[in-house]
Amino acid sequence: EQTLLRVEGLSTVFETPAGPLTAVDGVDLTVSRGEVVAVVGESGCGKTMLALSILGLVPPPGRIVSGRAVLGDTDVLALPESQRRQVRGKRASMIFQEPMTALNPVLTIGEQVAEPLRVHAGASRRESLAAAEAMLARVGLPDPGRQLGRYPHELSGGQRQRVMIAMALMLRPELLIADEPTTALDVTVQGQILALMLDLARDAGTAILLVTHNLGVVAQTADRVAVMYAGRLVEEAAVDAFFQGPAHPYSRGLLASLPRLDAPGRRLTPVPGMVPSLSALPTGCHFHPRCGQAFAPCADNPPPLFDLPGGGQARCWLHGA
Ligand code: SF4
């Protein structure tokens, strides 16, 4: 398979009065063309910051301190901001959790959905509005011609998220980064919108990096899964292998806390303990205070990512040779 995105040694640090906090810690990750890769972990694990870092969108006082994010043959992070904006408009787009913050409240839906075509493909106003109307029909907005003249606040949350998908996929980007794209919506709408996003992306040959805390969503959508904990990638695996037998004790904990269809009402067992604060990370394996299988090396020595026999990798001494 052809690699589309290669993230190498990516680290993002926040300077705070109490000292630097490492939100993303030396992450390596690849996404193939057309592939759906899910990045999972509890809130605060660094998954959103990883997504923002890849496109050079880290908010201050955050700063990327090392690493590359190579899309095709372009290191996005080495580009000046003006060229990076071009990449973000054309080749890679992003969908956020809350579309109200990403949509411009004073521009009509038509203007916003048509904009990428005007700015990046040089289409005329009339052409781009016609294309926007066709795209709004594809994302399932009723009466798309009329929606063109409406403003974001006149739409429901689900409709706004459909508009975001239309904007993000308008130029058939190579990569779509979607950060919890459906979390704010009610459950039935969530499923529809995810399915729609996947369909459209598949049609356009777009690969998806899907950031989510929801393993149900991962099972439904992803080809591969990457698990993050305290800023580090701790497991990476094909989705089937992952659900059959996750290798990292943290991944096992996450899976054990999933509601089971075959055992409704079974009490959930969340991963015991708290996500560590980035300002007081445990030594060695960051997970060791919460790990039921911790042994001699764990508290002092940070484990590297070990290759797993069936493919995939896990950052855990249990898998050390
Ligand atoms: Fe648990 Fe040790 Fe593996 Fe960390 S390295 S997950 S503490 S067994």
Residues whose N, C-alpha, C, O or C-beta is under 5 A from the ligand:
A	BS01	SF4	P249 C285 F287 H288 C291 Q293 A294 F295 C298 P303 R315 C316 W317 L318
